[in-house]
Amino acid sequence: MPITTENLIVVSNRLPFVLERNKTTGALSRKASVGGLVTAVAPISSKEDKDNPTSSLKSSQIVPVKIEPDAYNIYYNECCNGALWPLFHSMPDKAVFSEDAWEVYMRVNQAFADKTLDVIREMLHKNPKASPLVWIHDYHLMLAA
């Protein structure tokens, strides 16, 4: 089955774009984010506008996972960047481990997994013949898989 935006669910730690506010008008505009996700989704999400790989994403296709700022900081900075990143980049001596950070990492991953299941259920409710393909992006969400 071909991969399309209709049956592909990408689960990512961050969006493939950032919102910037125009200082003069106050209007928000979307700018492509830096990182592997943008490179990965560009061929899938955009045929109309090669300069803006996220232009074809509709706001209804983006489902936020609400994480408290303190929990996100521990999950992202302490566990992902402080422990996992060094391990996955052959620098185990740089890894700093914390049981509390691991607990938060597990909770955040569970929140992403729960939200993903909600999206799958909604997709199947709308179209029982749908074949959702879930792409869990990067090590930040290993446990959500």
OpenMM code with the backbone's topology and positions (N, CA, C; nanometers):
from openmm import Vec3, app, unit

residues = "MET PRO ILE THR THR GLU ASN LEU ILE VAL VAL SER ASN ARG LEU PRO PHE VAL LEU GLU ARG ASN LYS THR THR GLY ALA LEU SER ARG LYS ALA SER VAL GLY GLY LEU VAL THR ALA VAL ALA PRO ILE SER SER LYS GLU ASP LYS ASP ASN PRO THR SER SER LEU LYS SER SER GLN ILE VAL PRO VAL LYS ILE GLU PRO ASP ALA TYR ASN ILE TYR TYR ASN GLU CYS CYS ASN GLY ALA LEU TRP PRO LEU PHE HIS SER MET PRO ASP LYS ALA VAL PHE SER GLU ASP ALA TRP GLU VAL TYR MET ARG VAL ASN GLN ALA PHE ALA ASP LYS THR LEU ASP VAL ILE ARG GLU MET LEU HIS LYS ASN PRO LYS ALA SER PRO LEU VAL TRP ILE HIS ASP TYR HIS LEU MET LEU ALA ALA".split()
positions = [
    Vec3(0.0848, -0.1174, 0.0000),
    Vec3(0.0000, 0.0000, 0.0000),
    Vec3(0.0895, 0.1240, 0.0000),
    Vec3(0.0612, 0.2219, -0.0852),
    Vec3(0.1430, 0.3428, -0.0878),
    Vec3(0.1235, 0.4242, 0.0395),
    Vec3(0.2288, 0.4924, 0.0795),
    Vec3(0.2205, 0.5782, 0.1969),
    Vec3(0.1602, 0.7113, 0.1539),
    Vec3(0.0536, 0.7503, 0.2198),
    Vec3(-0.0092, 0.8790, 0.1925),
    Vec3(-0.0341, 0.9486, 0.3245),
    Vec3(-0.0643, 1.0767, 0.3182),
    Vec3(-0.0960, 1.1471, 0.4419),
    Vec3(-0.2273, 1.0988, 0.5015),
    Vec3(-0.3077, 1.0273, 0.4235),
    Vec3(-0.4339, 0.9764, 0.4762),
    Vec3(-0.4139, 0.8583, 0.5704),
    Vec3(-0.3112, 0.7759, 0.5486),
    Vec3(-0.2947, 0.6582, 0.6340),
    Vec3(-0.1654, 0.6598, 0.7148),
    Vec3(-0.0884, 0.7659, 0.7052),
    Vec3(0.0377, 0.7757, 0.7783),
    Vec3(0.0202, 0.8601, 0.9035),
    Vec3(0.0621, 0.8044, 1.0157),
    Vec3(0.0627, 0.8771, 1.1428),
    Vec3(0.2083, 0.8897, 1.1842),
    Vec3(0.2577, 1.0127, 1.1881),
    Vec3(0.3952, 1.0375, 1.2307),
    Vec3(0.3891, 1.0872, 1.3741),
    Vec3(0.4591, 1.0176, 1.4618),
    Vec3(0.4632, 1.0540, 1.6029),
    Vec3(0.6024, 1.1092, 1.6294),
    Vec3(0.6077, 1.2352, 1.6676),
    Vec3(0.7363, 1.3022, 1.6818),
    Vec3(0.7404, 1.3872, 1.8075),
    Vec3(0.8596, 1.4000, 1.8602),
    Vec3(0.8844, 1.4829, 1.9764),
    Vec3(0.8587, 1.6305, 1.9471),
    Vec3(0.8780, 1.6703, 1.8215),
    Vec3(0.8508, 1.8094, 1.7849),
    Vec3(0.7926, 1.8157, 1.6445),
    Vec3(0.7280, 1.9267, 1.6177),
    Vec3(0.6648, 1.9466, 1.4878),
    Vec3(0.7696, 1.9706, 1.3797),
    Vec3(0.7342, 1.9448, 1.2547),
    Vec3(0.8290, 1.9704, 1.1457),
    Vec3(0.8328, 2.1177, 1.1057),
    Vec3(0.7764, 2.2035, 1.1900),
    Vec3(0.7814, 2.3472, 1.1640),
    Vec3(0.7790, 2.4220, 1.2965),
    Vec3(0.8154, 2.5493, 1.2910),
    Vec3(0.8047, 2.6383, 1.4062),
    Vec3(0.7139, 2.7535, 1.3666),
    Vec3(0.6476, 2.8093, 1.4637),
    Vec3(0.5638, 2.9260, 1.4389),
    Vec3(0.6408, 3.0503, 1.4802),
    Vec3(0.6412, 3.1493, 1.3919),
    Vec3(0.7072, 3.2765, 1.4212),
    Vec3(0.6047, 3.3882, 1.4104),
    Vec3(0.6101, 3.4801, 1.5069),
    Vec3(0.5170, 3.5923, 1.5058),
    Vec3(0.5834, 3.7108, 1.4370),
    Vec3(0.5127, 3.7694, 1.3411),
    Vec3(0.5609, 3.8891, 1.2735),
    Vec3(0.5554, 4.0040, 1.3732),
    Vec3(0.6691, 4.0698, 1.3966),
    Vec3(0.6757, 4.1753, 1.4978),
    Vec3(0.5920, 4.2970, 1.4606),
    Vec3(0.5696, 4.3176, 1.3334),
    Vec3(0.4918, 4.4330, 1.2880),
    Vec3(0.3424, 4.4051, 1.2916),
    Vec3(0.3020, 4.2931, 1.2315),
    Vec3(0.1586, 4.2636, 1.2190),
    Vec3(0.1045, 4.1746, 1.3298),
    Vec3(0.1926, 4.1003, 1.3954),
    Vec3(0.1487, 4.0065, 1.4977),
    Vec3(0.1006, 3.8741, 1.4420),
    Vec3(0.0966, 3.8623, 1.3091),
    Vec3(0.0499, 3.7388, 1.2454),
    Vec3(0.1513, 3.6268, 1.2642),
    Vec3(0.0994, 3.5059, 1.2773),
    Vec3(0.1855, 3.3887, 1.2880),
    Vec3(0.2129, 3.3331, 1.1496),
    Vec3(0.3365, 3.2914, 1.1288),
    Vec3(0.3702, 3.2228, 1.0039),
    Vec3(0.4482, 3.0976, 1.0382),
    Vec3(0.4370, 3.0000, 0.9502),
    Vec3(0.5009, 2.8711, 0.9712),
    Vec3(0.6314, 2.8666, 0.8932),
    Vec3(0.7382, 2.8280, 0.9630),
    Vec3(0.8691, 2.8124, 0.8997),
    Vec3(0.9132, 2.6685, 0.9197),
    Vec3(0.9779, 2.6126, 0.8177),
    Vec3(1.0271, 2.4751, 0.8289),
    Vec3(1.1257, 2.4659, 0.9439),
    Vec3(1.1128, 2.3618, 1.0224),
    Vec3(1.2018, 2.3362, 1.1345),
    Vec3(1.3277, 2.2675, 1.0841),
    Vec3(1.4299, 2.2705, 1.1658),
    Vec3(1.5540, 2.2018, 1.1328),
    Vec3(1.5470, 2.0629, 1.1943),
    Vec3(1.5965, 1.9629, 1.1242),
    Vec3(1.6036, 1.8304, 1.1837),
    Vec3(1.5637, 1.7207, 1.0883),
    Vec3(1.5819, 1.5992, 1.1380),
    Vec3(1.5581, 1.4809, 1.0571),
    Vec3(1.4143, 1.4621, 1.0152),
    Vec3(1.3193, 1.5051, 1.0982),
    Vec3(1.1785, 1.4853, 1.0642),
    Vec3(1.1411, 1.5622, 0.9383),
    Vec3(1.1886, 1.6855, 0.9253),
    Vec3(1.1574, 1.7652, 0.8066),
    Vec3(1.2091, 1.6960, 0.6822),
    Vec3(1.3313, 1.6499, 0.6868),
    Vec3(1.3908, 1.5794, 0.5736),
    Vec3(1.3125, 1.4532, 0.5420),
    Vec3(1.2681, 1.3850, 0.6454),
    Vec3(1.1980, 1.2581, 0.6264),
    Vec3(1.0582, 1.2762, 0.5699),
    Vec3(0.9832, 1.3774, 0.6168),
    Vec3(0.8452, 1.3917, 0.5716),
    Vec3(0.8311, 1.4741, 0.4449),
    Vec3(0.9330, 1.5462, 0.4054),
    Vec3(0.9213, 1.6325, 0.2871),
    Vec3(0.8721, 1.5577, 0.1641),
    Vec3(0.9274, 1.4393, 0.1307),
    Vec3(0.8782, 1.3720, 0.0107),
    Vec3(0.7356, 1.3198, 0.0244),
    Vec3(0.6901, 1.2986, 0.1466),
    Vec3(0.5565, 1.2437, 0.1692),
    Vec3(0.4521, 1.3544, 0.1742),
    Vec3(0.4829, 1.4619, 0.2462),
    Vec3(0.3799, 1.5610, 0.2750),
    Vec3(0.3667, 1.6699, 0.1712),
    Vec3(0.4630, 1.6847, 0.0832),
    Vec3(0.4592, 1.8017, -0.0022),
    Vec3(0.4939, 1.7705, -0.1460),
    Vec3(0.3994, 1.7963, -0.2321),
    Vec3(0.4275, 1.7891, -0.3748),
    Vec3(0.4047, 1.9267, -0.4361),
    Vec3(0.3163, 2.0035, -0.3745),
    Vec3(0.2798, 2.1327, -0.4309),
    Vec3(0.3885, 2.2378, -0.4118),
    Vec3(0.4530, 2.2392, -0.2964),
    Vec3(0.5451, 2.3470, -0.2620),
    Vec3(0.6736, 2.2883, -0.2067),
    Vec3(0.7711, 2.2681, -0.2924),
    Vec3(0.8965, 2.2058, -0.2502),
    Vec3(0.9755, 2.2933, -0.1538),
    Vec3(0.9503, 2.4240, -0.1533),
    Vec3(1.0228, 2.5137, -0.0638),
    Vec3(0.9695, 2.5091, 0.0788),
    Vec3(0.8495, 2.4579, 0.0962),
    Vec3(0.7896, 2.4508, 0.2288),
    Vec3(0.7344, 2.3107, 0.2498),
    Vec3(0.8158, 2.2212, 0.3062),
    Vec3(0.7764, 2.0806, 0.3152),
    Vec3(0.6541, 2.0523, 0.3999),
    Vec3(0.6107, 2.1469, 0.4791),
    Vec3(0.4934, 2.1216, 0.5627),
    Vec3(0.3700, 2.1956, 0.5130),
    Vec3(0.3777, 2.2543, 0.3943),
    Vec3(0.2670, 2.3377, 0.3470),
    Vec3(0.1369, 2.2610, 0.3313),
    Vec3(0.1443, 2.1331, 0.3016),
    Vec3(0.0205, 2.0581, 0.2798),
    Vec3(-0.0394, 2.0017, 0.4081),
    Vec3(0.0283, 2.0195, 0.5193),
    Vec3(-0.0298, 1.9736, 0.6455),
    Vec3(-0.1413, 2.0687, 0.6869),
    Vec3(-0.2548, 2.0133, 0.7205),
    Vec3(-0.3662, 2.0924, 0.7698),
    Vec3(-0.3604, 2.0908, 0.9219),
    Vec3(-0.4125, 2.1941, 0.9839),
    Vec3(-0.4094, 2.1984, 1.1299),
    Vec3(-0.4831, 2.0796, 1.1899),
    Vec3(-0.5816, 2.0258, 1.1181),
    Vec3(-0.6547, 1.9102, 1.1698),
    Vec3(-0.5702, 1.7834, 1.1679),
    Vec3(-0.4583, 1.7855, 1.0963),
    Vec3(-0.3704, 1.6691, 1.0913),
    Vec3(-0.2668, 1.6713, 1.2033),
    Vec3(-0.2634, 1.7773, 1.2792),
    Vec3(-0.1652, 1.7901, 1.3859),
    Vec3(-0.2379, 1.7733, 1.5183),
    Vec3(-0.1967, 1.6738, 1.5940),
    Vec3(-0.2611, 1.6447, 1.7213),
    Vec3(-0.1571, 1.6633, 1.8313),
    Vec3(-0.1759, 1.7630, 1.9165),
    Vec3(-0.0759, 1.7868, 2.0207),
    Vec3(-0.0860, 1.6854, 2.1343),
    Vec3(0.0267, 1.6611, 2.1954),
    Vec3(0.0334, 1.5824, 2.3184),
    Vec3(0.0754, 1.6818, 2.4257),
    Vec3(-0.0134, 1.7059, 2.5197),
    Vec3(0.0135, 1.8088, 2.6202),
    Vec3(0.0992, 1.7512, 2.7322),
    Vec3(0.2164, 1.8101, 2.7475),
    Vec3(0.3116, 1.7701, 2.8513),
    Vec3(0.3442, 1.8953, 2.9328),
    Vec3(0.3401, 1.8836, 3.0628),
    Vec3(0.3756, 1.9965, 3.1486),
    Vec3(0.5198, 2.0391, 3.1213),
    Vec3(0.5475, 2.1700, 3.1219),
    Vec3(0.6833, 2.2177, 3.0909),
    Vec3(0.7936, 2.1550, 3.1765),
    Vec3(0.7698, 2.1381, 3.3063),
    Vec3(0.8731, 2.0776, 3.3920),
    Vec3(0.8990, 1.9326, 3.3529),
    Vec3(0.7925, 1.8589, 3.3246),
    Vec3(0.8081, 1.7191, 3.2831),
    Vec3(0.8792, 1.7122, 3.1488),
    Vec3(0.8427, 1.8010, 3.0566),
    Vec3(0.9078, 1.8016, 2.9252),
    Vec3(1.0575, 1.8299, 2.9392),
    Vec3(1.0918, 1.9240, 3.0242),
    Vec3(1.2325, 1.9571, 3.0458),
    Vec3(1.3107, 1.8363, 3.0967),
    Vec3(1.2554, 1.7649, 3.1928),
    Vec3(1.3230, 1.6462, 3.2470),
    Vec3(1.3323, 1.5376, 3.1406),
    Vec3(1.2207, 1.5111, 3.0734),
    Vec3(1.2168, 1.4099, 2.9674),
    Vec3(1.3192, 1.4404, 2.8586),
    Vec3(1.3155, 1.5631, 2.8078),
    Vec3(1.3974, 1.5978, 2.6914),
    Vec3(1.5435, 1.6235, 2.7285),
    Vec3(1.5664, 1.7098, 2.8252),
    Vec3(1.7036, 1.7501, 2.8564),
    Vec3(1.7783, 1.6498, 2.9435),
    Vec3(1.7110, 1.5986, 3.0464),
    Vec3(1.7820, 1.5073, 3.1361),
    Vec3(1.7900, 1.3653, 3.0811),
    Vec3(1.6775, 1.3109, 3.0378),
    Vec3(1.6789, 1.1712, 2.9942),
    Vec3(1.7246, 1.1565, 2.8492),
    Vec3(1.6559, 1.2240, 2.7568),
    Vec3(1.6908, 1.2078, 2.6142),
    Vec3(1.8309, 1.2599, 2.5841),
    Vec3(1.8565, 1.3854, 2.6187),
    Vec3(1.9863, 1.4448, 2.5850),
    Vec3(2.0958, 1.4105, 2.6849),
    Vec3(2.0584, 1.3911, 2.8111),
    Vec3(2.1590, 1.3640, 2.9127),
    Vec3(2.2019, 1.2191, 2.9221),
    Vec3(2.1122, 1.1265, 2.8926),
    Vec3(2.1450, 0.9838, 2.9050),
    Vec3(2.1419, 0.9107, 2.7708),
    Vec3(2.0324, 0.9219, 2.6985),
    Vec3(2.0168, 0.8415, 2.5768),
    Vec3(2.1041, 0.8900, 2.4611),
    Vec3(2.1076, 1.0206, 2.4379),
    Vec3(2.1866, 1.0720, 2.3254),
    Vec3(2.3329, 1.0282, 2.3344),
    Vec3(2.3994, 1.0448, 2.4495),
    Vec3(2.5392, 0.9986, 2.4561),
    Vec3(2.5529, 0.8481, 2.4312),
    Vec3(2.4593, 0.7692, 2.4805),
    Vec3(2.4670, 0.6245, 2.4586),
    Vec3(2.4562, 0.5890, 2.3113),
    Vec3(2.3656, 0.6550, 2.2410),
    Vec3(2.3444, 0.6248, 2.0992),
    Vec3(2.4492, 0.6869, 2.0082),
    Vec3(2.5373, 0.7662, 2.0643),
    Vec3(2.6426, 0.8296, 1.9852),
    Vec3(2.7812, 0.7910, 2.0366),
    Vec3(2.7894, 0.6689, 2.0902),
    Vec3(2.9168, 0.6083, 2.1328),
    Vec3(2.9933, 0.6917, 2.2345),
    Vec3(2.9203, 0.7533, 2.3267),
    Vec3(2.9835, 0.8307, 2.4332),
    Vec3(2.9247, 0.7927, 2.5692),
    Vec3(2.9328, 0.6652, 2.6066),
    Vec3(2.8693, 0.6239, 2.7318),
    Vec3(2.9254, 0.6951, 2.8547),
    Vec3(3.0498, 0.7402, 2.8470),
    Vec3(3.1087, 0.8104, 2.9610),
    Vec3(3.0443, 0.9475, 2.9842),
    Vec3(2.9733, 0.9992, 2.8866),
    Vec3(2.9064, 1.1298, 2.8987),
    Vec3(2.7624, 1.1166, 2.9492),
    Vec3(2.7106, 0.9949, 2.9532),
    Vec3(2.5712, 0.9735, 2.9926),
    Vec3(2.5534, 0.9947, 3.1428),
    Vec3(2.4478, 1.0644, 3.1777),
    Vec3(2.4123, 1.0887, 3.3173),
    Vec3(2.2748, 1.0264, 3.3397),
    Vec3(2.2678, 0.9350, 3.4354),
    Vec3(2.1442, 0.8605, 3.4588),
    Vec3(2.0742, 0.9082, 3.5850),
    Vec3(1.9425, 0.9135, 3.5779),
    Vec3(1.8608, 0.9522, 3.6917),
    Vec3(1.7334, 0.8691, 3.6880),
    Vec3(1.7043, 0.8043, 3.7983),
    Vec3(1.5815, 0.7246, 3.8048),
    Vec3(1.4584, 0.8131, 3.7885),
    Vec3(1.4635, 0.9321, 3.8481),
    Vec3(1.3505, 1.0245, 3.8346),
    Vec3(1.3292, 1.0655, 3.6889),
    Vec3(1.4387, 1.0938, 3.6173),
    Vec3(1.4282, 1.1313, 3.4757),
    Vec3(1.3719, 1.0151, 3.3941),
    Vec3(1.4134, 0.8927, 3.4273),
    Vec3(1.3615, 0.7756, 3.3556),
    Vec3(1.2114, 0.7600, 3.3782),
    Vec3(1.1664, 0.7838, 3.5010),
    Vec3(1.0232, 0.7761, 3.5318),
    Vec3(0.9449, 0.8772, 3.4478),
    Vec3(0.9978, 0.9988, 3.4368),
    Vec3(0.9315, 1.1015, 3.3562),
    Vec3(0.9345, 1.0622, 3.2090),
    Vec3(1.0468, 1.0095, 3.1612),
    Vec3(1.0586, 0.9634, 3.0226),
    Vec3(0.9503, 0.8596, 2.9920),
    Vec3(0.9310, 0.7657, 3.0839),
    Vec3(0.8286, 0.6626, 3.0632),
    Vec3(0.6886, 0.7243, 3.0598),
    Vec3(0.6614, 0.8194, 3.1494),
    Vec3(0.5298, 0.8847, 3.1531),
    Vec3(0.5018, 0.9629, 3.0247),
    Vec3(0.6022, 1.0365, 2.9772),
    Vec3(0.5841, 1.1145, 2.8545),
    Vec3(0.5614, 1.0210, 2.7361),
    Vec3(0.6387, 0.9136, 2.7272),
    Vec3(0.6203, 0.8170, 2.6191),
    Vec3(0.4821, 0.7538, 2.6258),
    Vec3(0.4317, 0.7275, 2.7456),
    Vec3(0.2971, 0.6719, 2.7602),
    Vec3(0.1926, 0.7706, 2.7097),
    Vec3(0.2135, 0.8992, 2.7378),
    Vec3(0.1199, 1.0012, 2.6887),
    Vec3(0.1180, 1.0037, 2.5357),
    Vec3(0.2354, 0.9929, 2.4723),
    Vec3(0.2417, 0.9882, 2.3260),
    Vec3(0.1749, 0.8611, 2.2726),
    Vec3(0.1981, 0.7489, 2.3391),
    Vec3(0.1370, 0.6228, 2.2956),
    Vec3(-0.0153, 0.6300, 2.3075),
    Vec3(-0.0642, 0.6830, 2.4193),
    Vec3(-0.2090, 0.6951, 2.4391),
    Vec3(-0.2721, 0.7842, 2.3323),
    Vec3(-0.2082, 0.8980, 2.3035),
    Vec3(-0.2618, 0.9897, 2.2024),
    Vec3(-0.2592, 0.9245, 2.0647),
    Vec3(-0.1541, 0.8484, 2.0358),
    Vec3(-0.1446, 0.7793, 1.9073),
    Vec3(-0.2576, 0.6784, 1.8926),
    Vec3(-0.2850, 0.6042, 1.9983),
    Vec3(-0.3962, 0.5083, 1.9943),
    Vec3(-0.5298, 0.5793, 1.9734),
    Vec3(-0.5471, 0.6960, 2.0355),
    Vec3(-0.6693, 0.7743, 2.0136),
    Vec3(-0.6843, 0.8114, 1.8660),
    Vec3(-0.5739, 0.8540, 1.8047),
    Vec3(-0.5767, 0.8931, 1.6631),
    Vec3(-0.6090, 0.7724, 1.5750),
    Vec3(-0.5498, 0.6579, 1.6065),
    Vec3(-0.5779, 0.5359, 1.5293),
    Vec3(-0.7251, 0.4984, 1.5422),
    Vec3(-0.7780, 0.5026, 1.6635),
    Vec3(-0.9194, 0.4691, 1.6845),
    Vec3(-1.0105, 0.5632, 1.6057),
    Vec3(-0.9782, 0.6916, 1.6084),
    Vec3(-1.0582, 0.7896, 1.5343),
    Vec3(-1.0502, 0.7634, 1.3838),
    Vec3(-0.9307, 0.7324, 1.3355),
    Vec3(-0.9124, 0.7028, 1.1932),
    Vec3(-0.9953, 0.5809, 1.1530),
    Vec3(-0.9909, 0.4768, 1.2352),
    Vec3(-1.0652, 0.3543, 1.2045),
    Vec3(-1.2158, 0.3734, 1.2197),
    Vec3(-1.2557, 0.4617, 1.3103),
    Vec3(-1.3982, 0.4922, 1.3250),
    Vec3(-1.4512, 0.5598, 1.1984),
    Vec3(-1.3718, 0.6521, 1.1434),
    Vec3(-1.4117, 0.7221, 1.0206),
    Vec3(-1.4070, 0.6309, 0.8991),
    Vec3(-1.3099, 0.5403, 0.8990),
    Vec3(-1.2938, 0.4499, 0.7846),
    Vec3(-1.2453, 0.3146, 0.8354),
    Vec3(-1.3370, 0.2210, 0.8615),
    Vec3(-1.2988, 0.0904, 0.9158),
    Vec3(-1.2017, 0.0120, 0.8279),
    Vec3(-1.1928, 0.0482, 0.7007),
    Vec3(-1.1007, -0.0219, 0.6109),
    Vec3(-0.9632, 0.0447, 0.6039),
    Vec3(-0.9442, 0.1507, 0.6783),
    Vec3(-0.8151, 0.2206, 0.6770),
    Vec3(-0.7052, 0.1279, 0.7283),
    Vec3(-0.5869, 0.1487, 0.6791),
    Vec3(-0.4695, 0.0732, 0.7246),
    Vec3(-0.3658, 0.1721, 0.7757),
    Vec3(-0.3816, 0.2179, 0.8995),
    Vec3(-0.2888, 0.3178, 0.9500),
    Vec3(-0.1457, 0.2634, 0.9574),
    Vec3(-0.0530, 0.3460, 0.9166),
    Vec3(0.0890, 0.3161, 0.9292),
    Vec3(0.1451, 0.4167, 1.0282),
    Vec3(0.1986, 0.3684, 1.1396),
    Vec3(0.2490, 0.4563, 1.2442),
    Vec3(0.4006, 0.4604, 1.2372),
    Vec3(0.4533, 0.5807, 1.2280),
    Vec3(0.5972, 0.6041, 1.2242),
    Vec3(0.6334, 0.6758, 1.3539),
    Vec3(0.7019, 0.6065, 1.4432),
    Vec3(0.7512, 0.6672, 1.5665),
    Vec3(0.8885, 0.7238, 1.5343),
    Vec3(0.9025, 0.8557, 1.5418),
    Vec3(1.0249, 0.9210, 1.4967),
    Vec3(1.1240, 0.9443, 1.6108),
    Vec3(1.2378, 0.8822, 1.6002),
    Vec3(1.3569, 0.9074, 1.6821),
    Vec3(1.3484, 0.8429, 1.8212),
    Vec3(1.4628, 0.8432, 1.8868),
    Vec3(1.4791, 0.7740, 2.0146),
    Vec3(1.4012, 0.8383, 2.1284),
    Vec3(1.3605, 0.9610, 2.1126),
    Vec3(1.2854, 1.0288, 2.2182),
    Vec3(1.1586, 0.9521, 2.2552),
    Vec3(1.1062, 0.8746, 2.1598),
    Vec3(0.9777, 0.8068, 2.1793),
    Vec3(0.9878, 0.6557, 2.1628),
    Vec3(1.1019, 0.5989, 2.1982),
    Vec3(1.1200, 0.4535, 2.1823),
    Vec3(1.0134, 0.3733, 2.2549),
    Vec3(0.9785, 0.4149, 2.3738),
    Vec3(0.8824, 0.3375, 2.4523),
    Vec3(0.7401, 0.3536, 2.4009),
    Vec3(0.7139, 0.4590, 2.3270),
    Vec3(0.5799, 0.4776, 2.2701),
    Vec3(0.5511, 0.3736, 2.1631),
    Vec3(0.6566, 0.3169, 2.1072),
    Vec3(0.6391, 0.2147, 2.0038),
    Vec3(0.5825, 0.0890, 2.0660),
] * unit.nanometer
topology = app.Topology()
chain = topology.addChain("A")
for resn in residues:
    res = topology.addResidue(resn, chain)
    for name in ("N", "CA", "C"):
        topology.addAtom(name, app.Element.getBySymbol(name[0]), res)
